Amino acid sequence: MKNLIMNHGENQHELNGIEYTTDKMEILFRAIFIFFVFCALMSIFFLSIFY
């Protein structure tokens, strides 16, 4: 997992674009993705209890 993150960071530096904003957007998208996965797991969990 750490290796994957390091490789991703190296690829970003090659772009030479707006690295700071891409990092910020990536963190934001990752947070939203984790939030949606969490919501899905919680809904499945509650549905399995109540049905």
N, CA, C and O atoms as a GROMACS GRO file, in nm:
protein
  204
    1MET      N    1   0.083  -0.120   0.000
    1MET     CA    2   0.000   0.000   0.000
    1MET      C    3   0.087   0.126   0.000
    1MET      O    4   0.063   0.217  -0.078
    2LYS      N    5   0.187   0.130   0.087
    2LYS     CA    6   0.276   0.246   0.091
    2LYS      C    7   0.351   0.260  -0.042
    2LYS      O    8   0.372   0.372  -0.090
    3ASN      N    9   0.390   0.147  -0.100
    3ASN     CA   10   0.461   0.149  -0.228
    3ASN      C   11   0.374   0.212  -0.336
    3ASN      O   12   0.423   0.292  -0.416
    4LEU      N   13   0.245   0.177  -0.337
    4LEU     CA   14   0.150   0.231  -0.435
    4LEU      C   15   0.140   0.382  -0.419
    4LEU      O   16   0.141   0.455  -0.518
    5ILE      N   17   0.130   0.429  -0.295
    5ILE     CA   18   0.117   0.572  -0.268
    5ILE      C   19   0.244   0.645  -0.314
    5ILE      O   20   0.235   0.753  -0.372
    6MET      N   21   0.361   0.586  -0.288
    6MET     CA   22   0.487   0.649  -0.328
    6MET      C   23   0.495   0.659  -0.480
    6MET      O   24   0.536   0.763  -0.533
    7ASN      N   25   0.457   0.552  -0.551
    7ASN     CA   26   0.459   0.554  -0.697
    7ASN      C   27   0.364   0.661  -0.750
    7ASN      O   28   0.394   0.730  -0.847
    8HIS      N   29   0.250   0.673  -0.687
    8HIS     CA   30   0.151   0.773  -0.728
    8HIS      C   31   0.209   0.913  -0.712
    8HIS      O   32   0.190   1.000  -0.798
    9GLY      N   33   0.279   0.935  -0.601
    9GLY     CA   34   0.341   1.066  -0.578
    9GLY      C   35   0.445   1.098  -0.684
    9GLY      O   36   0.453   1.212  -0.730
   10GLU      N   37   0.524   0.999  -0.722
   10GLU     CA   38   0.626   1.020  -0.826
   10GLU      C   39   0.560   1.057  -0.959
   10GLU      O   40   0.607   1.146  -1.030
   11ASN      N   41   0.450   0.989  -0.991
   11ASN     CA   42   0.380   1.018  -1.116
   11ASN      C   43   0.326   1.160  -1.116
   11ASN      O   44   0.326   1.227  -1.220
   12GLN      N   45   0.281   1.207  -1.002
   12GLN     CA   46   0.227   1.343  -0.994
   12GLN      C   47   0.336   1.446  -1.019
   12GLN      O   48   0.311   1.548  -1.082
   13HIS      N   49   0.457   1.421  -0.970
   13HIS     CA   50   0.566   1.517  -0.988
   13HIS      C   51   0.606   1.526  -1.136
   13HIS      O   52   0.655   1.630  -1.180
   14GLU      N   53   0.585   1.418  -1.210
   14GLU     CA   54   0.619   1.419  -1.353
   14GLU      C   55   0.526   1.512  -1.431
   14GLU      O   56   0.565   1.566  -1.534
   15LEU      N   57   0.404   1.530  -1.382
   15LEU     CA   58   0.307   1.614  -1.453
   15LEU      C   59   0.351   1.760  -1.455
   15LEU      O   60   0.326   1.831  -1.553
   16ASN      N   61   0.416   1.806  -1.347
   16ASN     CA   62   0.460   1.945  -1.334
   16ASN      C   63   0.344   2.043  -1.350
   16ASN      O   64   0.364   2.157  -1.393
   17GLY      N   65   0.224   1.999  -1.314
   17GLY     CA   66   0.106   2.085  -1.323
   17GLY      C   67   0.084   2.158  -1.192
   17GLY      O   68   0.179   2.196  -1.124
   18ILE      N   69  -0.043   2.177  -1.158
   18ILE     CA   70  -0.075   2.244  -1.032
   18ILE      C   71  -0.078   2.133  -0.926
   18ILE      O   72  -0.185   2.084  -0.890
   19GLU      N   73   0.038   2.096  -0.878
   19GLU     CA   74   0.050   1.979  -0.791
   19GLU      C   75  -0.028   1.998  -0.661
   19GLU      O   76  -0.090   1.904  -0.612
   20TYR      N   77  -0.024   2.118  -0.605
   20TYR     CA   78  -0.089   2.142  -0.476
   20TYR      C   79  -0.240   2.121  -0.488
   20TYR      O   80  -0.300   2.054  -0.404
   21THR      N   81  -0.300   2.178  -0.591
   21THR     CA   82  -0.445   2.165  -0.607
   21THR      C   83  -0.484   2.022  -0.640
   21THR      O   84  -0.586   1.974  -0.592
   22THR      N   85  -0.403   1.952  -0.722
   22THR     CA   86  -0.435   1.813  -0.753
   22THR      C   87  -0.428   1.729  -0.627
   22THR      O   88  -0.511   1.640  -0.607
   23ASP      N   89  -0.330   1.755  -0.541
   23ASP     CA   90  -0.320   1.683  -0.414
   23ASP      C   91  -0.443   1.710  -0.329
   23ASP      O   92  -0.501   1.618  -0.271
   24LYS      N   93  -0.483   1.838  -0.322
   24LYS     CA   94  -0.600   1.874  -0.243
   24LYS      C   95  -0.726   1.807  -0.297
   24LYS      O   96  -0.806   1.754  -0.220
   25MET      N   97  -0.743   1.811  -0.428
   25MET     CA   98  -0.860   1.749  -0.490
   25MET      C   99  -0.859   1.598  -0.468
   25MET      O  100  -0.963   1.537  -0.444
   26GLU      N  101  -0.740   1.539  -0.476
   26GLU     CA  102  -0.730   1.394  -0.458
   26GLU      C  103  -0.770   1.355  -0.316
   26GLU      O  104  -0.841   1.256  -0.296
   27ILE      N  105  -0.724   1.432  -0.218
   27ILE     CA  106  -0.761   1.406  -0.079
   27ILE      C  107  -0.912   1.421  -0.062
   27ILE      O  108  -0.975   1.341   0.007
   28LEU      N  109  -0.968   1.524  -0.126
   28LEU     CA  110  -1.113   1.548  -0.117
   28LEU      C  111  -1.190   1.432  -0.177
   28LEU      O  112  -1.285   1.382  -0.117
   29PHE      N  113  -1.150   1.388  -0.298
   29PHE     CA  114  -1.220   1.278  -0.363
   29PHE      C  115  -1.206   1.149  -0.283
   29PHE      O  116  -1.300   1.070  -0.273
   30ARG      N  117  -1.088   1.128  -0.225
   30ARG     CA  118  -1.066   1.008  -0.144
   30ARG      C  119  -1.156   1.010  -0.022
   30ARG      O  120  -1.213   0.908   0.016
   31ALA      N  121  -1.168   1.127   0.041
   31ALA     CA  122  -1.254   1.142   0.160
   31ALA      C  123  -1.400   1.115   0.123
   31ALA      O  124  -1.471   1.046   0.196
   32ILE      N  125  -1.445   1.169   0.009
   32ILE     CA  126  -1.583   1.147  -0.036
   32ILE      C  127  -1.606   1.000  -0.066
   32ILE      O  128  -1.710   0.944  -0.030
   33PHE      N  129  -1.508   0.936  -0.131
   33PHE     CA  130  -1.520   0.795  -0.165
   33PHE      C  131  -1.530   0.709  -0.039
   33PHE      O  132  -1.616   0.621  -0.030
   34ILE      N  133  -1.443   0.736   0.059
   34ILE     CA  134  -1.445   0.662   0.186
   34ILE      C  135  -1.579   0.684   0.256
   34ILE      O  136  -1.635   0.592   0.314
   35PHE      N  137  -1.630   0.809   0.250
   35PHE     CA  138  -1.758   0.842   0.312
   35PHE      C  139  -1.871   0.761   0.249
   35PHE      O  140  -1.956   0.707   0.320
   36PHE      N  141  -1.872   0.753   0.115
   36PHE     CA  142  -1.978   0.677   0.047
   36PHE      C  143  -1.968   0.528   0.078
   36PHE      O  144  -2.069   0.462   0.099
   37VAL      N  145  -1.846   0.475   0.081
   37VAL     CA  146  -1.827   0.333   0.114
   37VAL      C  147  -1.876   0.307   0.256
   37VAL      O  148  -1.941   0.206   0.283
   38PHE      N  149  -1.843   0.398   0.347
   38PHE     CA  150  -1.886   0.386   0.486
   38PHE      C  151  -2.038   0.386   0.496
   38PHE      O  152  -2.097   0.304   0.566
   39CYS      N  153  -2.103   0.479   0.424
   39CYS     CA  154  -2.249   0.488   0.424
   39CYS      C  155  -2.310   0.359   0.370
   39CYS      O  156  -2.408   0.308   0.424
   40ALA      N  157  -2.253   0.307   0.262
   40ALA     CA  158  -2.305   0.184   0.202
   40ALA      C  159  -2.292   0.067   0.301
   40ALA      O  160  -2.386  -0.011   0.317
   41LEU      N  161  -2.178   0.056   0.366
   41LEU     CA  162  -2.158  -0.052   0.463
   41LEU      C  163  -2.255  -0.039   0.580
   41LEU      O  164  -2.311  -0.138   0.625
   42MET      N  165  -2.274   0.084   0.628
   42MET     CA  166  -2.366   0.106   0.740
   42MET      C  167  -2.509   0.071   0.701
   42MET      O  168  -2.581   0.009   0.780
   43SER      N  169  -2.552   0.109   0.580
   43SER     CA  170  -2.689   0.079   0.536
   43SER      C  171  -2.708  -0.072   0.523
   43SER      O  172  -2.812  -0.125   0.562
   44ILE      N  173  -2.609  -0.142   0.468
   44ILE     CA  174  -2.617  -0.288   0.456
   44ILE      C  175  -2.624  -0.351   0.596
   44ILE      O  176  -2.702  -0.444   0.619
   45PHE      N  177  -2.544  -0.298   0.687
   45PHE     CA  178  -2.540  -0.348   0.824
   45PHE      C  179  -2.677  -0.333   0.890
   45PHE      O  180  -2.728  -0.428   0.950
   46PHE      N  181  -2.738  -0.214   0.880
   46PHE     CA  182  -2.868  -0.189   0.943
   46PHE      C  183  -2.979  -0.269   0.875
   46PHE      O  184  -3.068  -0.320   0.942
   47LEU      N  185  -2.974  -0.281   0.742
   47LEU     CA  186  -3.075  -0.360   0.671
   47LEU      C  187  -3.068  -0.506   0.713
   47LEU      O  188  -3.172  -0.572   0.728
   48SER      N  189  -2.948  -0.558   0.731
   48SER     CA  190  -2.933  -0.698   0.771
   48SER      C  191  -2.985  -0.719   0.913
   48SER      O  192  -3.029  -0.830   0.946
   49ILE      N  193  -2.981  -0.616   0.998
   49ILE     CA  194  -3.034  -0.629   1.134
   49ILE      C  195  -3.187  -0.623   1.133
   49ILE      O  196  -3.253  -0.705   1.196
   50PHE      N  197  -3.242  -0.526   1.060
   50PHE     CA  198  -3.386  -0.501   1.069
   50PHE      C  199  -3.470  -0.595   0.983
   50PHE      O  200  -3.591  -0.605   1.003
   51TYR      N  201  -3.407  -0.665   0.886
   51TYR     CA  202  -3.486  -0.757   0.803
   51TYR      C  203  -3.457  -0.903   0.836
   51TYR      O  204  -3.515  -0.992   0.776
   0.00000   0.00000   0.00000
